[in-house]
């Protein structure tokens, strides 16, 4: 009987998949080695397979100073190397090690690793979130909630966090982060644009797909999701904007000031037949769709000293008597080229000027490149229209079209003529 049982066991193991045998062995080894700090076999981390529907988003870059504190709504696992540490409710303190690697403190224990750290909710946590706190000291630390998983590394002495999250869950936050309105058709249009942008631009950064800033799409995590943004994403699941059967290149901004512009005049590069200037006006010759916005018309002043400093810092023209002059405009009326005269002549675009002013003096000063400029007294006076780069869909115009009863399909075709809304089922 004993011999027969051994033969049967061998046959059983031969039929057993080798990968499964390896996984069971690894779990047994992990439980045996790390049982004293809370790992149990029935509470393993919910680790995704990183399929093509996940996106990798770098979050909180530039906002993390010394380190972060991670907790969760529900139990979670901290994984690095061969270790899988189950955490019931304790905080995980993470700092960047001098010379590389990470230092973790969990429940009175300290760990050091040169590997990336993965933090995932366990299966029993359901729809919980991972919580990242930036301030370790204050009574009310600044916190951010994220769905999916967190991958944490040491990036040149700074803690870097990548949020690995399914595309559709990512979009629920992006839609709410980028647009606030009760108009559902405008929100659905936003969801399709955000999905289209993500599908077309995946891998925009070398080590991850997107940042969480407006350079890509503003992403504030689960804490910014709303019932409307979730509904907009779910009711348009899988839908993107297409042109001639291909995923379109899409852009959007807050307020166009009366007319959109083409990307070639803002960033250079190729022209697209569906991204020509569009008059943001009510059908039948009515008023401007975004005309009620406080950004539709604006005024600003930049003193001579501010301008000299700006020109020197941003464009390297350092003469005290340096002056700025508008040279060319694009078909929408936006400033296309500006001339700086000082120790040398420098030609810049209106968008470069807008970005430089925003970084130096605040984004509320020069809101768009659609402006007039007068020099007099002690500085430069501007009268402008709109907010943002002006390419693609005007968000405030889309909201007004939604109020007028337009569907999200009609709104998108208004700002991107020649495109169609279609299903996307491939890899992103």
ABEGO torsion letter per residue (X at the ends): XAAAAAAAAAAAAAABBAAAAAAAAAAAAAAAAAAAAGBBAABBBBBBAGBAABBBBBBGBGABBAEBBBBBBEBBBBBBEABBBBBAABBBBBBBBBGEEBBBBBGGBBBBBABBBBBBBBAAAEABBBBBBABAABABBBBBBBBEBBBBBBBGGBBBBBBBBBAAAAAAAAAAAABBBABAAAAAAAAAAAAAAAAAABGABAABABBABAABBBBAEAAABBAAAAAAAAAABGBBBBBGGBBBBBBBBABAGGBBBBAAAAAEEBBBAAABBBBBBBBGGBBBAAAABAAABBBBBBBAAAAAAAAAAAAGBABAABBBBBABBBAAGBBABBBBBBABBBBBBAAAAAAAAAAAAEAAABABABBBBBBBEAEBBBBBBEBEAGBEBBAAAAAAAAAAGBBAAAAAAAABBGBBBBBBABBX
